[in-house]
Amino acid sequence: MGRVGLLGRIMLLLLGALSLLVLATVALDDWQRRQEHLPSGSRFPRVDQAASIMTLLRDADPAERPAILKAVSGETLRAEIADAPPDETGLIPEPRLEARLRRLTGGPVRAFTDSALLLRGINPSTVANADQRGPFGRLATATYPLPDGRTLVITAVAHHRSLMPWLFGQPLSLWVAVLGAVVAALVLVGTRHELAPLRRLTDAVSRFDGRAPERVSAPRGAPEILRLAEAIQGMQERISGLMAERSLLIGAISHDLKTYLTRLRLRAEGVAEPRLRERLVADLDSMTDLLETSLVFARGTAVEAARSPVDLADLVAVEVAEHAAQGANIDMTGEDVRDATVAGDALALRRVIANLIGNAVKFGQSSVAVSVRRTGAACQIVAEDDGPGIPEAERAAIFSPYYRVERSRNRRTGGTGLGLAISRQIAEAHGGTVVAETGSQGGARFTVTLPALT
C-alpha cells in the first residue's frame, strides 16, 4: 500500500466493498436456492410439461385443439399437430426420457435429443453405447399419436426468441457483479477527473525553486483542492519574499564586512615587524576566503535560473590542465566524449568540478584519476584518488555544511567544510546528485551525475 497512489487506494477500497457485496449476494442466492427444493416439483420439468400437453390434447375435442396448441406453446416448448411423424434425421433417440413419457401418458411416445442438447461430457459418436442411469441429453423432440391418426409433435425451443426471460432468470449475484463493475468504471473515470487538478498542483510545487512562485491555482476541482492551491500559492509567495529579503541582507552584510576587512588589511600592512605583518595578512586573507565561501553557500550557490548548454568534458579538461600545470599527477579520460552536454550554469558547474578535483589532489598520495562519460540519459564526472578515503559511516555527513573528515582546524588540510556542501547544492539545483564511494585504489571516489541535454 505504500506505493499505491490515491486513485489506486480509492479503487482498492471500492473493489473490496463490491467484492464483499458480491460474496454476500452469492451466499444469499445459494441459500435461497437450497430452500426452494425443486420449485417445478420435478427433475424433468420439460418432460413432465410435454406429457401433460400430450394427455390434454389426447382427451380434448378436436375443435378445441387449435386453442390448446396456442395456449401451451411458449418460450420453452412448441406444440403442433402434423399429419405424419416428423423426419428423424439428425435426432438422437433418448430411451430414458421416452420411458418417462410413456409412463406418464400411457401411450407409444417417441423422445429424441440432439447433439446441441447433450449433457456435458457426452460424445455424440458414442451416445448409442452410453451406459448411465439417467438421460444423456435434454428433450429436443417428442411425438405422440393422437386417436384420430394424426401426430402431436412437441419441440423444445433451444434459444429464446427474447432475451428478457434469460436475462431476468440469472442469479442475483451476477447482476450485483455487473452493476459493481459498471459503478467501479464510473468511479474510476470520475476520480481521475477530480484528481487531475491535484496532479497539476503537485507538478507546480515540484518545479518551485524558491525564486519566482509557480502558478498553482486550479481553475476547476473540489473546494478542498482549490483552497489547497490558494494556500500553496500564498506560501510560495512568502518563501520567495523571504528569499529575496535574505539575499538583500546577505549582500549588505557582505559589503560591510568586506569594507572592514579591507581596512584591517591596509592597517596590517603598515605593521613594522615583518613576521607579525605576514601573520596578520594571512589571517585576514583566510577570513576573506571563509566569508566568500560562506556567502556563496548562503546565497544558494548563486545558480542562475537561465540555463545554457555546457560541455562537461571541456570544463573538466580545463580544470585538470590547471592542476597539472601546478605539478599535480592527474590523468583524465573521456575528454573526447562529445555528447556529455548538460543544461546548466557553467560557472556553478565549474565550481563543483574544481571542488572535487581540488579535494582529490589535496588528499591523494601520488595520483588522481578524473573521467567524463555519458551513461544513458545522464552524464557523469568521476574524480578518484589514492588517499586515505572516507569512512563509510561519514559518507553522508561530509555533504553537511562545515563538516570535515579531517578534524583539525587547519585551513590548509581541513578546508572550510563548505566545498562539498556547495557542490551538492549546485548538483541538486541542476537535477543531479553527488555521491562518495571507495575508489579502486582504496581512496575516495566522488561521482557527479547530471541529466544529459537531449
Summary of the structure (lengths in Angstrom):
residues: 454
radius of gyration: 45.4
end to end distance: 35.1
largest distance: 150.8
contacts: 1263
relative contact order: 0.06
helix: 54%
strand: 15%
